[in-house]
Amino acid sequence: MTQCVIEMAGVSKRFGKLTAINDVSLRLGEGEVLGLMGHNGAGKSTSMKLILGLIRPSDGELRVFGHDPSGAEANDLRLRLGYLPENVQFYEQLSGHEVLRYFARLKRVGHGVVDTLLERVGLTHAMHRRVKTYSKGMRQRLGLAQALIGEPRLMLLDEPTVGLDPMATRDFYAMVDELRGRGVSVILCSHVLPGVERHIDRAAILGQGRLLASGSIDELRETANLPLVIRLRTAQAPETLAMQLQPYGVRVGQVGMGRLELAVPTRAKVDVLRSLMAGGQVEDIDLEPPTLESLYAHFDGTIRQESKTEQVSMSANAGPEGVTV
C-alpha cells in the first residue's frame, strides 16, 4: 500500500476576517506528483506554508509523513523536504557555489553534493560568480539546486519554471519525472499550464480558498464533461456536415477555407469519427481532448459565477443603506 505523505482533512486557515483556506481535504501518496492550480489568492501559497509548518491550521487536521509539520518533529521533517519558493532570493554577494554550501550545512549534508547539483541544473560555468550577476533564469536554477539538497522525499515547487527558457523547462520536467521514478512526492504549483499535465498524476484546483476539483486528468474530464475538439480539413460544406452530425449533438464552426472545428460530446466521439470517415471527404484530422488549461478555466469559472450570483443576491436583499435586511 502506498504511504500517505500528506493528508489534509477539513483544513481551514484564517487571518483575522480573511479565510485563505476553507475546509480543504487532500492526500498525496509516495512517488505521486500533484499539480496545485489556482489564481493569485486562491490559497496555493497558504497551503505550502501549512505543509512546511510555517503556519498552523485554524481548523482541521494536517499530517506530513504522519506528523504535525509544526509540532515537535518539525525540524526533522524539514530535513526530508525540498522547497522552491516562487520568488527566489539569495545573498547577492555570495557565489552560487557558496550559496549551496551554506544550504547544505543547514540541511546537515556534506559539501560534496554541491558540484554535482550545480552540474545537474546547468550552472557549473557560473558556480564561482556572485549571485548578483545571475539572470532570473539562473537564479531559478540555483533555487532548484538548493531544493534538491539532501535528497528530499517531498518536494514543494512554487512556479518552478518562471524565468526558464524552453530547454531549461524541458530539463526541469525531466527532473520531475526522474524524482517520481525514485519515489519522491512532488507538489507542483504553476500558472503555466500547457505541458504540465504530462508530468502530473493528479491535479487539485483551488479557487477563493476552496478545493474546486481534484483527481486525475481523466477524472476531471469526466466531471467537467467538456466537449472534445476535432479539427479537420474537408471539401464538405459546413452546413452539410452540421446536418450529418446533428444527431450526436455536435457544434460545427469554420476556422478557415476548408478547415472546420467540431465540438463533440465525449460520449459520442467514436460515433462521430465513424460518421466522418464513412463520408470519405476528410483530408486531415486532429483530435484534442479537454486540456488542463480548459479544465482549470471551467472549474475556476464555476466558482467565479457562484460568487457573482451571491453578490447579486446580497445586493437584492440590501436595504437603502446597503445593509442586508
Secondary structure, DSSP 4 states (H G I P E B T S, - for coil): ---EEEEEEEEEEEETTEEEEEEEEEEEETT-EEEEE--TTSSHHHHHHHHHTSS--SEEEEEETTB-TTSTTHHHHHTTEEEE-SS----TTSBHHHHHHHHHHHTT--TTHHHHHHHHTT-GGGTTSBGGG--HHHHHHHHHHHHTTT--SEEEEESTTTT--HHHHHHHHHHHHHHHHTT-EEEEE-S--TTTGGG-SEEEEEETTEEEEEE-HHHHHHHHTPPEEEEEEESS-HHHHHHHHGGGT-EEEEEETTEEEEEE-GGGHHHHHHHHHHHS-EEEEEEEPPPHHHHHHHHHHHHHHHHHHHHHHHHHTB-TTS-B-
